[in-house]
Amino acid sequence: MSTRLFTSLRFLQHENPLGLPRSGAPPELPRRMRGLPEKRNIRDVRKVIAVSSAKGGVGKSTIAVNLALAFSRQGHRAGILDTDIFGPSIPTLLNLSGEPRLSDNNQLIPLTNYGVKAMSMGFLVDEQSPVVWRGLMVMKALQQLLHEVDWGGLDVLVLDLPPGTGDTQLTITQQIKLDGTVIVSTPQDIALKDAIKGVAMFRKVDVPILGMIQNMSVFTCPQCNHSTHIFGSEGVSRECSKYGIGFLGDIPLHASICDDADRGKPTVVSEPASPRGQAFVKIADIVGKKIGL
């Protein structure tokens, strides 16, 4: 009986059996092999943009709803999806309430006001009831909002993202084909630090950044017309230059914008010809051209 000789010749002929690139960078594997879901479109929606800030309290939701209203005034079929499960703002901003009906195929039918269709967790829970859910319940609700709404045909859907760069943002950017994102910040450094984290997140997940909006940029006294940059000046435009991002425009700090939002009649509807109303319309026009509306 002859002894079997083992050799490493076969392995020497395949020095790189996994096909790893010589540069040391990891191989570019398909999304499914990396455990990531395939990105898909939202049914019956042509264009989808996300409005993000990564920082709470900078006026992101107010800007998101005014952009959706501006798209509608430009003749586009527009909608807005409130993806903030814990603190939905869209029902208040659009003066909408009530539980959505179900379509024949068991899809949620959006509520409508001012020509804009809207869906929000705020329509599905009592206004006074906190949403005290763990992560799995939150993700289940988000999946329903993303994939079980009958939009009935939209030219553009605005996603109002919650603050931060966590589960909700990752789920949306990994599952939905986004045409781009708009980053909102005040000129203040403490807000800009978080906004830039949001920029880094969207770049990491390959979502186009359409530009940044500087909110609460300047306050003009109604009595003497003196202008004051309460939160600093040119902070957002400075960061745009630094990181190679487009600057979309300024929204002033004005009491009417807050009042309009609180009474459920946003500025683009209540004061469309005012300088602040026109500021929203101008930014919507720039964004629309960027995404091919």
Sequence and secondary structure as in RCSB ss.txt:
>XXXX:A:sequence
MSTRLFTSLRFLQHENPLGLPRSGAPPELPRRMRGLPEKRNIRDVRKVIAVSSAKGGVGKSTIAVNLALAFSRQG
HRAGILDTDIFGPSIPTLLNLSGEPRLSDNNQLIPLTNYGVKAMSMGFLVDEQSPVVWRGLMVMKALQQLLHEVD
WGGLDVLVLDLPPGTGDTQLTITQQIKLDGTVIVSTPQDIALKDAIKGVAMFRKVDVPILGMIQNMSVFTCPQCN
HSTHIFGSEGVSRECSKYGIGFLGDIPLHASICDDADRGKPTVVSEPASPRGQAFVKIADIVGKKIGL
>XXXX:A:secstr
       SHHHHT S TT   TTS      TTTTT    B  TTEEEEEEEE SSTTSSHHHHHHHHHHHHHHTT
  EEEEE  SSS  HHHHTT  S   B TTS B  EEETTEEEEEGGGTS TT      HHHHHHHHHHHHHSB 
  SEEEEEEE  SSSSHHHHHHHHHB  SEEEEEE SSHHHHHHHHHHHHHHHHTT  EEEEEEES  EE TTT 
 EE TT SSHHHHHHHHHT  EEEEE   HHHHHHHHTT  HHHH TTSHHHHHHHHHHHHHHHHHT 
